[in-house]
């Protein structure tokens, strides 16, 4: 874990939580990292303490299962994409077998 000490006693997580799914839901939070538009836009200018606080809030929200409707919708969408990719992969494997085996 990439932790940077904020005080001499405790370590805080100040990593950027972006996972590359940058879309904002109706509540103004990113569907990927759950930050507000202001937090995303000003991340580099936030203090280490503020970054750690945002990461703590995100972590607690995920652990509490409060990611909500946006997260479950995103999971359903990802499941559909995975299904399509698995079907395509199966077709490609069958084509490869035909080409290799005759």
Residue frames as a rotation matrix with the C-alpha (Angstrom) as fourth column:
UNK 1
0.582 0.813 0.000 0.00
0.813 -0.582 0.000 0.00
0.000 0.000 -1.000 0.00
UNK 2
-0.310 -0.673 0.671 1.31
0.650 -0.665 -0.367 3.43
0.693 0.323 0.644 -0.90
UNK 3
0.721 0.558 -0.410 1.01
0.666 -0.396 0.632 5.23
0.190 -0.729 -0.658 2.42
UNK 4
-0.205 -0.733 0.649 2.61
0.319 -0.677 -0.664 8.53
0.925 0.070 0.373 3.26
UNK 5
-0.312 0.086 -0.946 3.02
0.950 0.041 -0.309 9.56
0.012 -0.995 -0.094 6.90
UNK 6
0.337 0.480 0.810 0.94
0.359 -0.861 0.361 12.60
0.870 0.169 -0.462 7.81
UNK 7
0.701 -0.206 0.683 2.11
-0.683 -0.469 0.560 12.63
0.204 -0.859 -0.469 11.41
UNK 8
-0.362 -0.932 0.017 4.92
-0.875 0.333 -0.351 10.85
0.321 -0.142 -0.936 13.14
UNK 9
-0.528 0.210 0.823 2.51
-0.547 0.657 -0.519 8.31
-0.650 -0.724 -0.232 14.60
UNK 10
0.220 0.738 0.638 -0.03
0.151 0.620 -0.770 7.35
-0.964 0.265 0.025 11.94
UNK 11
-0.899 -0.435 0.052 0.09
0.079 -0.045 0.996 6.71
-0.431 0.899 0.075 8.22
UNK 12
0.098 0.960 -0.262 -2.62
-0.223 -0.235 -0.946 7.87
-0.970 0.152 0.191 5.84
UNK 13
-0.218 -0.047 0.975 -3.56
0.822 0.530 0.210 6.67
-0.526 0.847 -0.077 2.39
UNK 14
0.023 0.167 -0.986 -3.16
-0.201 -0.965 -0.168 9.60
-0.979 0.202 0.012 -0.02
UNK 15
-0.814 -0.325 0.482 -3.22
0.343 0.400 0.850 7.65
-0.469 0.857 -0.214 -3.29
UNK 16
-0.582 0.635 -0.508 -5.45
-0.803 -0.546 0.238 8.81
-0.126 0.547 0.828 -6.11
UNK 17
-0.380 0.482 0.789 -8.49
-0.165 0.804 -0.571 6.47
-0.910 -0.347 -0.226 -6.01
UNK 18
0.186 0.464 -0.866 -9.22
-0.917 -0.234 -0.323 6.87
-0.352 0.855 0.382 -9.75
UNK 19
-0.189 -0.200 0.961 -9.80
0.037 0.977 0.211 3.53
-0.981 0.075 -0.178 -11.50
UNK 20
-0.934 -0.322 -0.156 -10.34
-0.104 -0.171 0.980 4.96
-0.342 0.931 0.126 -14.97
UNK 21
-0.422 0.871 0.250 -14.14
0.887 0.340 0.313 4.72
0.188 0.354 -0.916 -15.03
UNK 22
-0.883 -0.086 -0.461 -14.72
0.251 -0.917 -0.309 8.44
-0.397 -0.389 0.832 -15.13
UNK 23
-0.455 0.834 0.312 -18.47
0.307 -0.182 0.934 8.94
0.836 0.521 -0.173 -15.35
UNK 24
-0.978 0.119 0.171 -20.60
-0.208 -0.483 -0.851 11.01
-0.019 -0.868 0.497 -13.06
UNK 25
-0.544 0.829 -0.130 -23.99
0.810 0.560 0.174 9.88
0.217 -0.010 -0.976 -11.83
UNK 26
0.203 0.778 0.595 -27.02
0.464 -0.611 0.641 11.98
0.862 0.146 -0.485 -11.01
UNK 27
0.846 0.098 -0.524 -25.72
0.532 -0.229 0.815 12.60
-0.040 -0.968 -0.246 -7.50
UNK 28
0.834 -0.544 0.094 -22.55
-0.486 -0.804 -0.342 14.23
0.261 0.240 -0.935 -8.90
UNK 29
0.288 -0.743 0.604 -20.24
-0.576 0.370 0.729 11.43
-0.765 -0.558 -0.321 -7.72
UNK 30
-0.280 -0.497 -0.821 -17.95
-0.944 0.300 0.141 9.51
0.176 0.814 -0.553 -10.05
UNK 31
0.774 0.629 -0.072 -19.25
-0.617 0.775 0.134 6.00
0.140 -0.060 0.988 -10.68
UNK 32
0.411 -0.706 -0.576 -15.68
0.092 0.661 -0.745 4.67
0.907 0.253 0.337 -10.63
UNK 33
-0.548 -0.791 -0.270 -13.97
0.407 0.029 -0.913 6.25
0.730 -0.610 0.306 -7.64
UNK 34
0.250 0.818 -0.518 -16.98
0.900 0.001 0.436 7.82
0.357 -0.575 -0.736 -5.83
UNK 35
-0.613 -0.461 -0.642 -15.38
0.650 -0.756 -0.078 11.27
-0.449 -0.465 0.763 -5.57
UNK 36
0.526 0.751 -0.398 -17.22
0.393 -0.630 -0.669 14.50
-0.754 0.196 -0.627 -6.31
UNK 37
0.711 -0.246 0.658 -16.39
0.613 -0.242 -0.752 16.49
0.344 0.939 -0.021 -9.43
UNK 38
0.799 -0.408 0.441 -14.62
-0.491 -0.866 0.089 19.07
0.345 -0.288 -0.893 -7.26
UNK 39
0.564 -0.599 0.568 -12.51
-0.363 0.438 0.822 16.37
-0.742 -0.670 0.030 -5.58
UNK 40
0.545 -0.347 0.764 -11.54
0.732 0.641 -0.231 14.86
-0.409 0.685 0.603 -8.94
UNK 41
0.760 -0.166 0.629 -10.72
0.377 -0.676 -0.633 18.23
0.530 0.718 -0.451 -10.47
UNK 42
0.578 -0.500 0.645 -8.70
-0.629 -0.777 -0.038 19.54
0.519 -0.384 -0.763 -7.52
UNK 43
0.950 -0.129 -0.283 -7.06
0.250 0.857 0.450 16.29
0.184 -0.498 0.847 -6.36
UNK 44
0.139 -0.989 0.056 -3.48
0.752 0.068 -0.656 17.46
0.644 0.133 0.753 -6.92
UNK 45
-0.297 -0.228 0.927 -4.12
-0.190 -0.938 -0.291 20.62
0.936 -0.263 0.235 -4.91
UNK 46
0.781 0.622 0.055 -5.66
-0.208 0.175 0.962 18.83
0.589 -0.763 0.266 -1.90
UNK 47
-0.013 -0.756 0.655 -3.57
-0.990 -0.083 -0.116 18.47
0.142 -0.649 -0.747 1.22
UNK 48
-0.731 -0.315 -0.606 -2.46
-0.266 0.948 -0.173 15.00
0.629 0.035 -0.777 2.28
UNK 49
-0.886 0.444 0.132 -4.93
-0.040 0.211 -0.977 15.13
-0.462 -0.871 -0.169 5.16
UNK 50
-0.064 0.900 -0.432 -7.79
-0.804 -0.303 -0.512 16.00
-0.591 0.315 0.743 2.79
UNK 51
-0.194 -0.082 -0.978 -6.77
-0.815 0.568 0.114 13.20
0.546 0.819 -0.177 0.38
UNK 52
-0.954 -0.194 -0.230 -6.67
-0.031 0.824 -0.566 10.73
0.299 -0.533 -0.791 3.27
UNK 53
-0.608 0.790 0.072 -10.11
-0.314 -0.156 -0.937 11.90
-0.729 -0.593 0.343 4.42
UNK 54
0.080 0.615 -0.785 -11.58
-0.992 -0.030 -0.125 11.37
-0.101 0.788 0.607 0.95
UNK 55
-0.448 -0.325 -0.833 -10.03
-0.502 0.862 -0.066 7.90
0.740 0.389 -0.549 0.72
UNK 56
-0.988 0.129 0.087 -11.35
-0.017 0.461 -0.887 7.02
-0.155 -0.878 -0.453 4.19
UNK 57
-0.261 0.951 -0.167 -14.86
-0.662 -0.302 -0.686 8.18
-0.702 -0.069 0.708 3.21
UNK 58
0.037 0.224 -0.974 -14.74
-0.937 0.348 0.045 6.13
0.349 0.911 0.222 0.02
UNK 59
-0.758 -0.419 -0.500 -13.46
-0.238 0.891 -0.386 3.04
0.608 -0.174 -0.775 1.84
UNK 60
-0.861 0.474 0.186 -16.12
-0.130 0.148 -0.980 3.33
-0.492 -0.868 -0.065 4.57
UNK 61
-0.049 0.878 -0.476 -18.86
-0.889 -0.255 -0.379 3.77
-0.454 0.405 0.794 1.97
UNK 62
-0.119 -0.069 -0.991 -17.77
-0.740 0.672 0.042 0.66
0.662 0.738 -0.131 0.10
UNK 63
-0.929 -0.277 -0.245 -17.41
-0.044 0.741 -0.670 -1.39
0.367 -0.612 -0.700 3.28
UNK 64
-0.679 0.728 0.096 -20.84
-0.276 -0.132 -0.952 -0.28
-0.680 -0.673 0.290 4.48
UNK 65
-0.571 0.456 0.683 -22.34
0.761 0.606 0.231 -1.26
-0.308 0.651 -0.693 1.17
UNK 66
0.240 0.697 -0.676 -23.57
0.364 -0.710 -0.603 2.26
-0.900 -0.101 -0.424 0.63
UNK 67
-0.842 -0.538 -0.022 -22.22
0.153 -0.278 0.948 2.47
-0.517 0.796 0.316 -2.91
UNK 68
-0.222 0.915 -0.336 -25.89
-0.305 -0.392 -0.868 2.29
-0.926 -0.090 0.367 -3.83
UNK 69
0.654 0.710 0.262 -27.84
0.068 0.290 -0.955 2.14
-0.754 0.642 0.141 -7.03
UNK 70
0.647 -0.455 -0.612 -25.05
-0.760 -0.455 -0.465 3.49
-0.067 0.766 -0.640 -9.26
UNK 71
-0.428 -0.865 0.263 -22.68
-0.844 0.486 0.226 0.72
-0.323 -0.125 -0.938 -8.21
UNK 72
-0.213 0.392 0.895 -25.21
0.049 0.919 -0.391 -2.08
-0.976 -0.040 -0.214 -8.73
UNK 73
0.847 0.482 -0.223 -26.13
-0.151 -0.184 -0.971 -0.66
-0.509 0.857 -0.083 -12.12
UNK 74
0.253 -0.857 -0.448 -22.44
-0.967 -0.229 -0.108 -0.54
-0.010 0.461 -0.887 -13.02
UNK 75
-0.529 -0.440 0.725 -22.01
-0.516 0.846 0.137 -4.16
-0.674 -0.302 -0.675 -11.89
UNK 76
0.350 0.734 0.583 -24.92
0.169 0.562 -0.809 -5.30
-0.921 0.382 0.072 -14.08
UNK 77
0.847 -0.085 -0.525 -23.44
-0.504 -0.444 -0.741 -3.46
-0.170 0.892 -0.419 -17.05
UNK 78
-0.177 -0.984 -0.026 -20.04
-0.974 0.172 0.148 -5.05
-0.142 0.052 -0.989 -16.44
UNK 79
-0.292 0.147 0.945 -21.66
-0.173 0.964 -0.203 -8.49
-0.941 -0.223 -0.256 -16.15
UNK 80
0.790 0.608 0.086 -23.32
0.019 0.116 -0.993 -7.98
-0.613 0.786 0.080 -19.56
UNK 81
0.546 -0.667 -0.507 -20.00
-0.835 -0.386 -0.393 -6.93
0.066 0.638 -0.767 -21.09
UNK 82
-0.427 -0.712 0.557 -18.26
-0.756 0.619 0.213 -9.96
-0.496 -0.330 -0.803 -19.57
UNK 83
0.162 0.593 0.789 -20.94
0.046 0.794 -0.606 -12.26
-0.986 0.135 0.101 -20.99
UNK 84
0.939 0.181 -0.292 -20.51
-0.249 -0.225 -0.942 -10.80
-0.236 0.958 -0.166 -24.46
UNK 85
0.167 -0.964 -0.205 -16.74
-0.984 -0.148 -0.103 -11.11
0.069 0.219 -0.973 -24.25
UNK 86
-0.356 -0.253 0.899 -16.97
-0.472 0.880 0.060 -14.71
-0.807 -0.403 -0.433 -23.05
UNK 87
0.611 0.641 0.465 -19.22
0.137 0.492 -0.860 -15.56
-0.780 0.589 0.213 -26.02
UNK 88
0.823 -0.372 -0.430 -16.81
-0.562 -0.422 -0.711 -13.89
0.083 0.827 -0.556 -28.41
UNK 89
-0.176 -0.932 0.315 -13.87
-0.953 0.241 0.181 -15.72
-0.245 -0.269 -0.932 -26.83
UNK 90
-0.026 0.246 0.969 -15.66
-0.118 0.962 -0.248 -19.06
-0.993 -0.121 0.004 -27.20
UNK 91
0.921 0.388 0.041 -16.31
0.019 0.060 -0.998 -18.32
-0.390 0.920 0.047 -30.89
UNK 92
0.502 -0.813 -0.296 -12.67
-0.847 -0.392 -0.360 -17.38
0.176 0.431 -0.885 -31.43
UNK 93
-0.307 -0.600 0.739 -11.48
-0.719 0.655 0.233 -20.55
-0.624 -0.459 -0.632 -29.71
UNK 94
0.391 0.532 0.751 -13.78
0.140 0.772 -0.620 -22.65
-0.910 0.347 0.227 -31.89
UNK 95
0.957 -0.076 -0.279 -12.48
-0.289 -0.334 -0.897 -20.89
-0.025 0.940 -0.341 -35.00
UNK 96
0.085 -0.994 0.074 -8.91
-0.995 -0.081 0.063 -21.52
-0.057 -0.079 -0.995 -33.87
UNK 97
-0.151 -0.063 0.986 -9.66
-0.331 0.943 0.009 -25.21
-0.931 -0.326 -0.164 -33.30
UNK 98
0.798 0.507 0.327 -11.12
0.158 0.347 -0.924 -25.49
-0.582 0.789 0.197 -36.81
UNK 99
0.776 -0.547 -0.313 -8.08
-0.596 -0.476 -0.647 -23.78
0.205 0.689 -0.695 -38.32
UNK 100
-0.167 -0.905 0.392 -5.58
-0.972 0.218 0.087 -25.86
-0.164 -0.367 -0.916 -36.33
UNK 101
-0.375 0.063 0.925 -7.36
-0.299 0.936 -0.186 -29.21
-0.877 -0.347 -0.332 -36.42
UNK 102
-0.992 -0.091 0.083 -8.79
0.049 0.326 0.944 -29.18
-0.113 0.941 -0.319 -39.87
